[in-house]
């Protein structure tokens, strides 16, 4: 049996369950000279316990949202070389292409709390040129009245969702820098930049968001955002065309309008005279969600719009492109929206723009997001009013099942703990635990200074090793071993996973995540088992 590491202050209940004491190490400052300012990591839990209710910039330390509790970002958090930074000039137009292949990995960072991946709203277009490129119909930017502007749609839709955004920006004096927003029509309730600099936020006619500062340099922008909940996909258009009569829809060039009319009449067989706006959008969503990615591009007849929509080939950007042109041809307010990883459309009803995912997502996000100070919930969106065809690839499919809060370490880059090897197929994550007799699991931490206590620093790696055998003593080959820490006050969390080898042994490195509070934790190794090896625990 593995030795039990026990704390001198409290004894572990059973052998094989290791007691960890988390503390903070104070590095020696000798020969470094005077330290004028040193960043102290922000801990929203500690701040709340100390009675602090507002952060720098006046943000509530905690907010309860429809998706769960979120905590305010730390405006003073340092920006390093691995922090995702917004600053490069964004494209002012979109040019369609014929590459309809599905991409394996797509880079992405998510500055929102709750997490919005992969629907961060970064670039939107609502105008089509004669060459089928997309632009913004009204590029004039208007100053955002932070904390003053009213949320359109609140009276009609009532439910409002709240977000925090934590955006690192590379400011260039007098030059607008494009920054992400949550959804079309959202409003900015509060905004703060650190280090302090005079700035303003601006929007163009397609609700693209920009920051404009009086000086240059890297800074962190924290925003509190509100949006009508239905804007995230829970609403539909009216049954009456008259309800859209007051909405200005950018006109299509004559040749583009002609191509779209031909497609609507001959291929979709939609008669606007007998169909309501709601019917039209439903038909378009159904059609474009049926697109398939393809290694072979569509036939080239010289009209890229007709080639794509008739072949029903393409990933997310091709679907959104085709939907935009088709909808605009029937005077339905529509926008093409995209970021570095996904594309979708927004449809307007005069008071609200709402998001529609048409699918065609890639296979996996290559997440570059900064690890938040505390784990944040994923956004819980409204029910999708439209159906999905069998085998469709939704935007949400870019995220791994039961994905934890995305992150890249406390200052960006890397992970908060070593990436565990893939779980073996016989005990894939999420599979049902084995019903065989219980397995026996041992757990040890080599190099522990004593058998009484193991003192650890958050993010500092430590080695664990042990063995899993079945009830008869035979080794459990290629089973998953999960490592959990728990305390009476902080509950339980998984901090890593390792597989066993052919002899039932496992060995690897773990690290306690940064967001874990200081205190004493019990470390336990648990396996769900597989085959003749039943569930087992080191407790």
C-alpha positions as CSV (number, residue, x, y, z in Angstrom):
1,X,0.0,0.0,0.0
2,X,1.3,3.5,-0.8
3,X,2.5,5.5,2.1
4,X,0.1,8.1,3.4
5,X,1.2,11.7,3.6
6,X,-0.4,13.3,6.6
7,X,-0.6,16.9,7.7
8,X,0.6,17.7,11.2
9,X,-2.5,19.8,11.6
10,X,-5.1,17.3,10.4
11,X,-4.9,13.6,9.7
12,X,-6.0,11.9,6.5
13,X,-9.0,9.7,7.0
14,X,-7.5,6.8,5.2
15,X,-4.2,5.6,3.7
16,X,-3.7,6.2,0.0
17,X,-5.5,9.5,0.2
18,X,-2.7,12.1,0.3
19,X,-3.2,15.4,2.2
20,X,-1.9,18.4,0.2
21,X,-1.2,21.8,1.8
22,X,-1.3,24.6,-0.7
23,X,0.7,27.7,0.1
24,X,2.4,30.7,-1.5
25,X,6.2,30.8,-1.8
26,X,7.9,34.1,-1.3
27,X,11.0,34.3,-3.6
28,X,14.2,36.0,-2.3
29,X,14.6,39.5,-3.6
30,X,18.3,39.8,-2.8
31,X,20.4,41.6,-5.3
32,X,17.3,42.6,-7.3
33,X,17.3,46.2,-6.1
34,X,14.2,47.9,-4.8
35,X,10.8,46.7,-6.1
36,X,8.6,49.7,-6.7
37,X,5.5,47.9,-7.9
38,X,4.8,44.2,-8.0
39,X,1.6,42.6,-9.4
40,X,-0.3,40.6,-6.8
41,X,-2.5,38.0,-8.5
42,X,-6.2,38.9,-8.2
43,X,-8.3,36.2,-6.5
44,X,-12.1,37.0,-6.8
45,X,-13.0,34.5,-4.1
46,X,-10.6,36.1,-1.6
47,X,-11.8,39.6,-2.6
48,X,-15.4,38.6,-2.0
49,X,-14.6,37.0,1.4
50,X,-12.8,40.2,2.4
51,X,-16.0,42.2,1.6
52,X,-14.7,43.7,-1.6
53,X,-17.6,44.2,-3.9
54,X,-16.1,46.3,-6.7
55,X,-12.9,45.8,-8.7
56,X,-10.7,48.5,-10.3
57,X,-13.0,50.2,-12.8
58,X,-16.1,49.7,-10.7
59,X,-17.0,46.2,-11.8
60,X,-18.9,43.9,-9.5
61,X,-16.5,41.2,-8.2
62,X,-19.2,38.5,-8.9
63,X,-22.4,38.4,-11.0
64,X,-25.0,35.7,-11.2
65,X,-26.0,35.2,-14.9
66,X,-28.3,32.8,-16.6
67,X,-25.3,30.6,-17.2
68,X,-23.9,30.7,-13.7
69,X,-21.7,32.9,-11.6
70,X,-19.0,34.9,-13.3
71,X,-16.2,36.9,-11.8
72,X,-14.8,40.2,-12.9
73,X,-11.5,40.2,-14.8
74,X,-8.4,41.8,-13.2
75,X,-7.7,45.0,-15.2
76,X,-4.2,45.1,-13.8
77,X,-3.2,41.7,-14.9
78,X,0.1,41.9,-16.8
79,X,0.2,41.4,-20.6
80,X,3.1,39.1,-21.7
81,X,4.3,37.8,-25.0
82,X,1.7,34.9,-25.0
83,X,-1.3,37.0,-24.1
84,X,-3.7,37.2,-27.1
85,X,-3.6,40.9,-28.2
86,X,-6.0,42.7,-30.6
87,X,-4.3,45.4,-32.6
88,X,-3.6,44.4,-36.2
89,X,-5.8,46.1,-38.8
90,X,-8.8,43.9,-39.5
91,X,-9.9,43.1,-43.1
92,X,-12.3,45.7,-44.4
93,X,-13.9,43.3,-46.8
94,X,-14.5,39.6,-47.2
95,X,-13.7,37.8,-50.5
96,X,-15.4,34.5,-51.1
97,X,-13.4,31.4,-52.1
98,X,-14.0,27.9,-53.5
99,X,-12.0,25.9,-50.8
100,X,-14.8,23.8,-49.3
101,X,-12.6,21.5,-47.3
102,X,-13.1,21.2,-43.5
103,X,-10.2,22.5,-41.4
104,X,-8.8,20.3,-38.7
105,X,-7.6,22.9,-36.1
106,X,-8.5,26.5,-35.8
107,X,-6.8,29.1,-33.6
108,X,-9.2,30.9,-31.2
109,X,-9.2,32.9,-28.0
110,X,-12.3,33.7,-26.0
111,X,-12.2,36.9,-23.9
112,X,-15.8,36.5,-22.6
113,X,-17.3,35.4,-19.2
114,X,-19.5,33.4,-19.6
115,X,-17.4,31.7,-22.4
116,X,-18.9,32.3,-25.9
117,X,-16.7,30.0,-27.9
118,X,-16.8,29.8,-30.9
119,X,-19.2,32.7,-31.3
120,X,-17.1,35.7,-30.4
121,X,-18.4,38.5,-32.7
122,X,-15.3,40.1,-34.3
123,X,-16.2,41.1,-37.9
124,X,-19.6,41.7,-39.5
125,X,-20.6,42.7,-43.1
126,X,-23.9,43.6,-44.6
127,X,-23.2,44.9,-48.1
128,X,-22.5,42.8,-51.3
129,X,-20.4,44.3,-54.1
130,X,-20.7,43.3,-57.8
131,X,-17.7,41.0,-57.5
132,X,-19.4,39.2,-54.5
133,X,-17.0,40.7,-52.0
134,X,-18.6,41.8,-48.7
135,X,-18.3,45.2,-47.0
136,X,-20.0,47.3,-44.4
137,X,-22.8,49.4,-45.9
138,X,-22.3,52.3,-43.4
139,X,-18.7,52.3,-42.2
140,X,-19.0,55.6,-40.4
141,X,-18.2,55.0,-36.7
142,X,-20.3,56.5,-33.9
143,X,-19.2,56.9,-30.3
144,X,-20.6,54.4,-27.9
145,X,-22.3,56.1,-24.9
146,X,-20.9,53.7,-22.3
147,X,-23.3,53.2,-19.5
148,X,-26.0,55.4,-21.1
149,X,-27.2,53.7,-24.3
150,X,-30.4,51.7,-24.1
151,X,-30.7,48.1,-25.0
152,X,-33.0,47.6,-28.0
153,X,-35.4,44.7,-27.6
154,X,-35.5,44.7,-23.8
155,X,-39.1,45.8,-23.7
156,X,-40.2,43.1,-26.2
157,X,-37.8,40.3,-25.2
158,X,-37.3,41.1,-21.4
159,X,-34.6,38.6,-20.7
160,X,-31.1,40.1,-20.7
161,X,-27.8,38.3,-20.5
162,X,-24.7,39.8,-18.9
163,X,-21.0,39.3,-19.9
164,X,-17.6,40.5,-18.8
165,X,-15.0,40.9,-21.5
166,X,-11.2,40.8,-20.9
167,X,-9.4,42.1,-24.0
168,X,-5.7,42.9,-24.3
169,X,-5.2,45.6,-27.0
170,X,-2.2,47.1,-28.8
171,X,-3.3,50.8,-28.9
172,X,-2.1,53.1,-31.7
173,X,-2.8,56.7,-31.0
174,X,-5.7,58.0,-33.0
175,X,-6.1,54.7,-34.9
176,X,-9.3,52.6,-34.3
177,X,-8.5,49.0,-33.1
178,X,-11.2,46.4,-33.8
179,X,-12.2,44.5,-30.7
180,X,-14.8,41.7,-30.1
181,X,-18.3,42.0,-28.9
182,X,-20.8,39.4,-27.6
183,X,-23.6,39.7,-30.2
184,X,-25.1,42.2,-32.6
185,X,-27.0,44.9,-30.7
186,X,-25.3,44.4,-27.3
187,X,-24.6,47.5,-25.2
188,X,-21.6,48.4,-23.1
189,X,-22.5,49.1,-19.5
190,X,-19.0,49.8,-18.2
191,X,-15.5,49.9,-19.7
192,X,-12.1,50.4,-18.1
193,X,-8.5,50.5,-19.5
194,X,-5.4,49.7,-17.6
195,X,-2.9,51.4,-17.6
196,X,-5.1,54.4,-17.6
197,X,-5.4,56.2,-20.9
198,X,-8.0,58.5,-22.5
199,X,-10.1,56.4,-24.9
200,X,-13.5,55.9,-26.4
201,X,-15.4,53.1,-28.0
202,X,-17.0,53.3,-31.4
203,X,-19.4,51.3,-33.6
204,X,-20.0,51.2,-37.3
205,X,-23.3,50.5,-39.0
206,X,-22.9,46.7,-38.8
207,X,-22.2,46.9,-35.0
208,X,-18.5,46.3,-35.4
209,X,-16.8,47.5,-32.2
210,X,-13.6,49.6,-32.0
211,X,-11.4,51.3,-29.4
212,X,-9.7,54.6,-30.1
213,X,-7.1,55.9,-27.7
214,X,-5.1,59.1,-27.4
215,X,-1.8,57.3,-26.8
216,X,-0.1,54.1,-27.9
217,X,1.0,50.9,-26.1
218,X,-0.4,47.6,-24.8
219,X,-3.3,47.9,-22.4
220,X,-6.1,45.7,-20.9
221,X,-9.7,46.6,-21.7
222,X,-12.3,45.2,-19.4
223,X,-16.0,45.6,-20.3
224,X,-19.4,44.8,-18.9
225,X,-21.8,43.9,-21.7
226,X,-25.6,43.4,-21.8
227,X,-27.6,41.8,-24.6
228,X,-31.1,40.6,-25.2
229,X,-31.1,36.9,-24.6
230,X,-33.1,36.2,-27.7
231,X,-30.3,37.7,-29.8
232,X,-28.3,34.5,-29.2
233,X,-30.7,32.4,-31.3
234,X,-34.0,32.2,-29.5
235,X,-36.2,34.4,-31.8
236,X,-37.7,34.3,-35.2
237,X,-38.9,36.9,-37.7
238,X,-42.5,38.1,-37.9
239,X,-45.2,36.5,-40.0
240,X,-45.9,39.9,-41.7
241,X,-43.7,41.6,-44.3
242,X,-45.1,44.9,-43.1
243,X,-43.1,44.6,-39.9
244,X,-39.9,44.9,-41.9
245,X,-41.1,47.8,-44.0
246,X,-39.2,50.4,-41.8
247,X,-35.9,48.5,-41.9
248,X,-33.3,49.6,-44.5
249,X,-31.8,46.7,-46.4
250,X,-28.7,47.4,-48.5
251,X,-29.5,46.9,-52.2
252,X,-27.7,44.2,-54.2
253,X,-26.0,45.1,-57.5
254,X,-28.2,44.3,-60.4
255,X,-26.2,41.2,-61.6
256,X,-26.1,39.8,-58.0
257,X,-29.9,40.4,-57.5
258,X,-30.6,38.6,-60.8
259,X,-28.5,35.6,-59.8
260,X,-30.2,35.4,-56.4
261,X,-33.7,35.8,-57.9
262,X,-32.9,32.9,-60.3
263,X,-31.8,30.7,-57.4
264,X,-34.8,31.6,-55.2
265,X,-37.3,30.9,-58.0
266,X,-35.8,27.9,-59.7
267,X,-33.9,26.1,-56.9
268,X,-35.6,27.0,-53.7
269,X,-39.0,27.5,-55.3
270,X,-39.9,30.2,-52.8
271,X,-42.7,32.6,-53.6
272,X,-42.3,35.8,-51.6
273,X,-46.0,36.7,-52.3
274,X,-47.2,33.6,-50.5
275,X,-44.5,33.1,-47.9
276,X,-44.0,35.1,-44.7
277,X,-40.6,36.4,-43.5
278,X,-40.6,33.6,-40.9
279,X,-41.3,31.0,-43.6
280,X,-38.5,32.3,-45.8
281,X,-35.9,32.3,-43.0
282,X,-36.9,28.8,-42.0
283,X,-36.5,27.6,-45.6
284,X,-33.1,29.2,-45.9
285,X,-31.8,27.8,-42.6
286,X,-32.9,24.3,-43.6
287,X,-31.2,24.6,-47.0
288,X,-27.9,26.0,-45.9
289,X,-27.6,23.7,-42.9
290,X,-27.7,20.8,-45.4
291,X,-24.4,21.9,-47.0
292,X,-21.5,19.5,-46.9
293,X,-17.8,20.2,-46.7
294,X,-16.0,18.7,-49.6
295,X,-12.4,18.0,-50.8
296,X,-13.7,18.8,-54.3
297,X,-14.6,22.4,-55.1
298,X,-18.0,23.2,-56.8
299,X,-18.0,23.4,-60.6
300,X,-16.8,26.8,-61.8
301,X,-19.3,28.5,-64.1
302,X,-18.0,32.0,-63.4
303,X,-20.6,32.9,-60.7
304,X,-19.2,31.8,-57.3
305,X,-22.5,32.5,-55.5
306,X,-24.5,30.2,-57.8
307,X,-21.8,27.6,-57.9
308,X,-21.7,27.3,-54.1
309,X,-25.4,27.4,-53.4
310,X,-26.4,25.0,-56.1
311,X,-23.7,22.5,-55.3
312,X,-24.6,22.8,-51.5
313,X,-20.9,22.6,-50.8
314,X,-18.9,24.5,-48.2
315,X,-18.0,25.1,-44.6
316,X,-19.3,27.8,-42.3
317,X,-18.2,30.9,-44.3
318,X,-19.6,29.5,-47.6
319,X,-23.0,28.9,-46.0
320,X,-23.1,32.3,-44.3
321,X,-22.1,34.0,-47.6
322,X,-24.8,32.2,-49.6
323,X,-27.4,32.8,-46.9
324,X,-26.6,36.6,-46.8
325,X,-27.0,37.2,-50.5
326,X,-30.2,35.1,-50.8
327,X,-31.8,36.8,-47.8
328,X,-30.8,40.3,-48.9
329,X,-32.3,39.6,-52.3
330,X,-35.7,39.1,-50.6
331,X,-35.2,42.3,-48.4
332,X,-34.6,40.4,-45.2
333,X,-32.1,42.3,-43.0
334,X,-29.0,40.0,-42.7
335,X,-25.4,40.2,-41.7
336,X,-22.4,37.9,-42.4
337,X,-20.4,37.5,-39.1
338,X,-17.1,35.8,-38.5
339,X,-14.1,35.4,-36.4
340,X,-10.8,33.5,-36.8
341,X,-12.6,30.1,-36.3
342,X,-16.2,30.3,-37.3
343,X,-18.8,32.2,-39.4
344,X,-22.6,32.6,-39.1
345,X,-25.4,35.0,-39.9
346,X,-27.5,37.6,-38.0
347,X,-31.0,38.3,-39.1
348,X,-32.8,41.5,-38.0
349,X,-36.4,42.1,-37.2
350,X,-36.3,45.9,-36.8
351,X,-35.6,45.9,-33.0
352,X,-33.2,42.9,-32.6
353,X,-30.5,41.1,-34.5
354,X,-30.4,37.5,-33.7
355,X,-27.7,34.9,-34.4
356,X,-28.2,31.8,-36.6
357,X,-25.6,29.1,-36.8
358,X,-25.6,27.4,-40.1
359,X,-23.0,24.8,-39.2
360,X,-19.9,23.8,-41.2
361,X,-17.6,24.1,-38.2
362,X,-14.0,22.8,-38.2
363,X,-12.9,19.8,-36.2
364,X,-11.3,21.4,-33.1
365,X,-10.3,24.8,-31.6
366,X,-6.7,25.5,-30.9
367,X,-7.5,27.5,-27.8
368,X,-5.2,30.4,-27.1
369,X,-7.4,31.9,-24.3
370,X,-5.8,33.3,-21.2
371,X,-6.6,31.2,-18.2
372,X,-9.1,33.3,-16.0
373,X,-8.4,33.9,-12.3
374,X,-11.3,31.5,-11.6
375,X,-13.0,29.0,-13.7
376,X,-15.9,30.6,-15.7
377,X,-19.1,28.9,-17.0
378,X,-19.8,28.4,-20.6
379,X,-22.7,30.4,-22.0
380,X,-26.0,28.6,-22.0
381,X,-27.8,29.8,-25.1
382,X,-31.5,29.7,-25.8
383,X,-33.1,26.8,-27.5
384,X,-32.5,26.8,-31.3
385,X,-35.8,27.3,-33.0
386,X,-34.6,25.6,-36.2
387,X,-33.9,21.9,-36.7
388,X,-30.5,20.3,-37.7
389,X,-30.1,17.7,-40.3
390,X,-28.5,14.4,-39.4
391,X,-24.7,14.5,-39.3
392,X,-24.5,18.3,-39.2
393,X,-21.4,20.0,-37.8
394,X,-22.6,22.8,-35.4
395,X,-20.4,25.6,-34.2
396,X,-20.6,24.1,-30.7
397,X,-19.0,20.9,-32.1
398,X,-15.7,22.8,-32.2
399,X,-15.6,22.4,-28.4
400,X,-14.5,19.1,-26.8
401,X,-17.3,17.3,-24.8
402,X,-17.6,18.7,-21.2
403,X,-14.7,21.0,-22.0
404,X,-13.3,22.8,-18.9
405,X,-12.9,26.6,-18.9
406,X,-10.5,27.2,-21.8
407,X,-7.2,28.6,-20.8
408,X,-3.5,28.9,-21.5
409,X,-2.0,29.4,-18.1
410,X,-2.0,32.3,-15.7
411,X,-0.3,34.7,-18.2
412,X,-1.2,33.0,-21.4
413,X,0.6,30.2,-23.1
414,X,0.9,26.7,-21.9
415,X,-1.6,25.0,-19.6
416,X,-2.2,25.1,-15.9
417,X,-1.1,21.5,-15.7
418,X,0.7,19.1,-18.0
419,X,-1.5,17.8,-20.7
420,X,-2.4,14.2,-19.9
421,X,-2.0,11.5,-22.5
422,X,-5.1,10.6,-24.4
423,X,-7.5,8.3,-22.5
424,X,-7.3,4.8,-23.9
425,X,-10.3,3.7,-26.1
426,X,-11.3,1.0,-23.6
427,X,-12.1,3.7,-20.9
428,X,-12.8,6.8,-22.9
429,X,-13.8,9.8,-20.9
430,X,-17.5,9.8,-20.3
431,X,-17.9,6.0,-20.7
432,X,-19.9,4.1,-18.1
433,X,-17.9,2.8,-15.1
434,X,-17.1,-0.9,-15.1
435,X,-19.5,-3.2,-13.1
436,X,-16.7,-5.7,-12.4
437,X,-15.4,-6.3,-8.8
438,X,-13.6,-3.3,-7.4
439,X,-10.0,-2.7,-8.5
440,X,-7.2,-1.8,-6.1
441,X,-5.4,1.5,-6.7
442,X,-2.2,2.7,-5.0
443,X,-0.9,6.2,-5.0
444,X,2.4,7.7,-4.1
445,X,4.2,11.0,-4.5
446,X,8.0,10.3,-4.9
447,X,10.2,12.8,-3.3
448,X,7.8,14.0,-0.7
449,X,9.8,15.5,2.2
450,X,8.0,13.5,4.8
451,X,5.1,11.1,5.4
452,X,3.3,13.8,7.5
453,X,2.7,16.5,4.9
454,X,3.2,17.4,1.3
455,X,3.3,21.2,0.8
456,X,2.7,22.4,-2.7
457,X,2.6,25.6,-4.7
458,X,-0.2,26.2,-7.2
459,X,1.0,25.5,-10.7
460,X,4.2,23.7,-9.4
461,X,4.4,20.3,-10.9
462,X,4.7,17.1,-8.8
463,X,5.1,13.5,-9.7
464,X,2.5,10.8,-8.9
465,X,2.9,7.1,-9.5
466,X,1.1,3.9,-8.5
467,X,-0.5,0.7,-9.8
468,X,-4.0,-0.6,-10.6
469,X,-4.9,-4.3,-10.2
470,X,-8.1,-6.1,-10.4
471,X,-9.8,-8.1,-7.6
472,X,-7.6,-11.1,-8.4
473,X,-4.4,-9.1,-8.3
474,X,-3.9,-9.1,-12.1
475,X,-2.7,-5.8,-13.6
476,X,-5.3,-3.5,-15.2
477,X,-3.9,-2.6,-18.6
478,X,-4.7,0.7,-20.3
479,X,-7.3,2.0,-17.8
480,X,-7.9,5.6,-17.0
481,X,-6.8,7.0,-13.6
482,X,-8.3,10.3,-12.6
483,X,-6.7,12.4,-9.9
484,X,-9.0,14.5,-7.7
485,X,-8.4,17.0,-5.0
486,X,-11.1,17.8,-2.4
487,X,-11.7,19.8,0.7
488,X,-14.6,20.5,3.0
489,X,-14.8,24.2,1.8
490,X,-13.8,24.0,-1.9
491,X,-15.5,20.8,-3.0
492,X,-13.9,18.4,-5.5
493,X,-12.1,18.9,-8.8
494,X,-10.1,16.7,-11.2
495,X,-6.6,17.9,-11.7
496,X,-5.3,15.4,-14.2
497,X,-5.6,12.0,-15.9
498,X,-3.1,9.3,-16.6
499,X,-3.4,5.8,-18.3
500,X,-1.8,2.6,-17.0
501,X,0.7,0.6,-18.9
502,X,0.7,-3.1,-19.7
503,X,1.7,-3.9,-16.1
504,X,-1.0,-1.7,-14.6
505,X,1.5,1.0,-13.6
506,X,1.1,4.7,-14.1
507,X,3.4,7.6,-13.5
508,X,3.2,11.2,-14.6
509,X,3.2,14.9,-13.5
510,X,0.3,16.9,-12.1
511,X,-0.1,20.5,-11.0
512,X,-2.7,22.2,-8.8
513,X,-4.6,24.8,-10.9
514,X,-4.0,28.5,-10.1
515,X,-7.7,29.1,-9.2
516,X,-7.6,26.6,-6.3
517,X,-7.8,28.4,-2.9
518,X,-5.1,28.0,-0.4
519,X,-5.6,25.3,2.2
520,X,-5.6,21.6,2.8
521,X,-6.8,19.1,0.1
522,X,-7.1,15.4,-0.1
523,X,-5.6,13.9,-3.3
524,X,-7.2,10.6,-4.4
525,X,-6.5,8.4,-7.5
526,X,-9.7,6.9,-9.0
527,X,-10.3,4.6,-12.0
528,X,-13.7,3.9,-13.6
529,X,-12.2,0.6,-14.6
530,X,-12.6,-1.4,-17.8
531,X,-13.2,-5.1,-18.6
532,X,-12.4,-7.3,-15.6
533,X,-11.2,-4.2,-13.7
534,X,-13.9,-2.6,-11.7
535,X,-14.0,0.9,-10.3
536,X,-11.4,1.6,-7.7
537,X,-9.9,4.3,-5.5
538,X,-6.8,4.9,-3.5
539,X,-8.9,6.0,-0.5
